[in-house]
Amino acid sequence: MSFEVEQVEGVTAPPKARVEDAPAGIGRERDYLSGFLAQKPAGDAPGEPGGALYEAVIGALKDIFDPEIPVNIYDLGLIYGVEVTDGGHAVVTMTLTTPHCPVAESMPAEVELRVASVPGIATADVNLVWDPPWDPQKMSDDAKLELGML
């Protein structure tokens, strides 16, 4: 098998593509990112995580402290879920550190009262659950630091 080698003086570069040379009527603006870059970020829905109403409910929960432990119930990991509907109905799913907790009767009522007092919340329900059981791993790092566990 043999190859032929050809000597050349130079190669002319192919023409560069230019936007101005594009055929008319292809339906694409010159700066096709202009619409994308001009978009404003979509705001969070009020009842979604990050939304103003949802965050106000979380703020109300952070104002409730466990009487035995100097940490709020949210950072303590007692709040398992918060749902806020468009109609202003809030549902909080929570637990307590133990079923024999001294505030087992009063804490859910306090949570319901505090959440219902948030402007924009019409009604509030609290679901007290025992499964999964609470354990110290559910605490936030701030709570662990406050209690000397970090």
VEXDREN-2710 file (C-alpha; in Angstrom, 1 decimal):
% VEXDREN-2710
k/r/px/py/pz
1/MET/0.0/0.0/0.0
2/SER/1.4/3.4/-1.0
3/PHE/0.4/6.9/-0.4
4/GLU/0.8/9.9/-2.6
5/VAL/2.0/13.1/-1.0
6/GLU/1.2/16.4/-2.6
7/GLN/3.0/19.6/-1.7
8/VAL/0.9/22.8/-1.5
9/GLU/1.9/26.4/-1.0
10/GLY/-1.1/27.3/1.2
11/VAL/-4.8/26.7/1.8
12/THR/-7.3/29.4/1.6
13/ALA/-9.5/29.6/4.7
14/PRO/-13.2/28.9/4.2
15/PRO/-15.4/32.0/4.6
16/LYS/-16.7/32.6/8.2
17/ALA/-20.4/32.5/8.8
18/ARG/-21.9/35.8/9.7
19/VAL/-25.3/36.6/11.1
20/GLU/-25.8/39.3/8.5
21/ASP/-25.4/36.6/5.8
22/ALA/-28.2/34.4/7.2
23/PRO/-31.2/34.0/4.9
24/ALA/-34.1/36.4/5.6
25/GLY/-37.2/35.0/7.2
26/ILE/-35.8/32.1/9.3
27/GLY/-37.7/33.4/12.3
28/ARG/-34.9/34.0/14.6
29/GLU/-33.9/37.3/16.1
30/ARG/-30.3/38.3/15.9
31/ASP/-30.0/38.3/19.7
32/TYR/-32.0/35.2/20.5
33/LEU/-31.2/35.5/24.2
34/SER/-32.8/38.9/24.5
35/GLY/-36.2/37.5/25.7
36/PHE/-34.5/35.0/28.1
37/LEU/-32.3/37.6/29.6
38/ALA/-35.2/40.1/30.0
39/GLN/-37.3/37.6/32.0
40/LYS/-37.8/38.3/35.7
41/PRO/-37.6/35.4/38.2
42/ALA/-41.0/33.9/39.1
43/GLY/-42.0/34.7/42.6
44/ASP/-42.6/32.0/45.1
45/ALA/-46.3/31.2/45.7
46/PRO/-47.2/32.5/49.1
47/GLY/-48.1/29.1/50.5
48/GLU/-45.0/27.3/49.1
49/PRO/-41.7/26.9/50.8
50/GLY/-39.9/30.3/50.3
51/GLY/-43.2/32.1/49.9
52/ALA/-44.1/34.9/52.3
53/LEU/-47.1/33.2/54.0
54/TYR/-45.3/29.9/54.4
55/GLU/-42.2/31.6/55.9
56/ALA/-44.5/33.6/58.3
57/VAL/-45.9/30.3/59.6
58/ILE/-42.4/28.9/60.0
59/GLY/-41.5/32.1/61.9
60/ALA/-44.5/31.7/64.2
61/LEU/-43.4/28.1/64.9
62/LYS/-39.9/29.3/65.7
63/ASP/-41.4/31.5/68.4
64/ILE/-42.7/28.5/70.4
65/PHE/-40.2/27.0/72.8
66/ASP/-40.2/23.6/74.4
67/PRO/-40.6/24.3/78.2
68/GLU/-37.9/21.7/79.2
69/ILE/-35.4/22.5/76.5
70/PRO/-34.4/26.1/75.6
71/VAL/-34.9/25.5/71.9
72/ASN/-37.8/26.4/69.6
73/ILE/-40.0/23.5/68.4
74/TYR/-39.0/24.0/64.8
75/ASP/-35.3/23.7/65.3
76/LEU/-35.9/20.9/67.8
77/GLY/-37.3/18.9/64.9
78/LEU/-40.8/18.5/66.3
79/ILE/-42.4/19.9/63.1
80/TYR/-42.6/17.2/60.4
81/GLY/-44.5/19.2/57.8
82/VAL/-46.3/22.5/57.1
83/GLU/-48.9/22.9/54.3
84/VAL/-50.5/26.2/53.4
85/THR/-53.4/26.3/50.9
86/ASP/-54.3/29.2/48.6
87/GLY/-57.4/29.7/50.8
88/GLY/-55.2/30.4/53.9
89/HIS/-55.7/27.0/55.6
90/ALA/-52.6/25.8/57.3
91/VAL/-51.9/22.2/58.4
92/VAL/-49.0/21.5/60.7
93/THR/-47.9/17.9/61.3
94/MET/-45.8/17.6/64.4
95/THR/-44.7/15.3/67.2
96/LEU/-43.4/15.6/70.7
97/THR/-40.2/14.4/72.2
98/THR/-42.1/11.6/74.0
99/PRO/-45.8/10.6/74.3
100/HIS/-45.5/11.3/78.1
101/CYS/-44.3/14.8/77.5
102/PRO/-45.8/17.2/80.1
103/VAL/-47.1/19.5/77.4
104/ALA/-48.7/16.8/75.3
105/GLU/-52.1/18.3/75.8
106/SER/-51.2/22.0/75.6
107/MET/-48.5/22.2/72.9
108/PRO/-50.7/21.3/69.9
109/ALA/-53.3/23.8/71.0
110/GLU/-50.6/26.5/71.3
111/VAL/-49.2/25.6/67.9
112/GLU/-52.7/25.9/66.4
113/LEU/-53.3/29.2/68.1
114/ARG/-50.0/30.7/67.0
115/VAL/-50.3/29.5/63.4
116/ALA/-53.9/30.8/63.1
117/SER/-52.8/34.2/64.3
118/VAL/-50.4/34.6/61.3
119/PRO/-51.9/37.3/59.0
120/GLY/-53.2/35.6/55.9
121/ILE/-54.0/32.3/57.7
122/ALA/-57.8/31.8/58.0
123/THR/-57.7/28.4/59.8
124/ALA/-55.1/26.1/61.2
125/ASP/-55.1/22.4/62.1
126/VAL/-52.4/20.5/63.9
127/ASN/-51.9/16.8/63.4
128/LEU/-50.0/15.2/66.3
129/VAL/-48.2/12.0/65.1
130/TRP/-45.9/9.5/66.9
131/ASP/-44.6/7.8/63.8
132/PRO/-41.8/8.3/63.0
133/PRO/-40.8/8.8/66.6
134/TRP/-38.7/11.9/67.4
135/ASP/-35.0/11.5/68.0
136/PRO/-32.2/14.0/68.6
137/GLN/-30.9/13.6/65.0
138/LYS/-34.0/15.6/63.8
139/MET/-32.7/18.7/65.5
140/SER/-31.1/21.5/63.5
141/ASP/-27.4/22.2/63.8
142/ASP/-28.3/25.4/65.7
143/ALA/-30.3/23.5/68.2
144/LYS/-27.5/20.9/68.7
145/LEU/-25.0/23.8/69.1
146/GLU/-27.3/25.5/71.7
147/LEU/-27.5/22.2/73.7
148/GLY/-23.8/21.5/73.4
149/MET/-24.2/18.5/71.2
150/LEU/-21.9/19.7/68.4
END
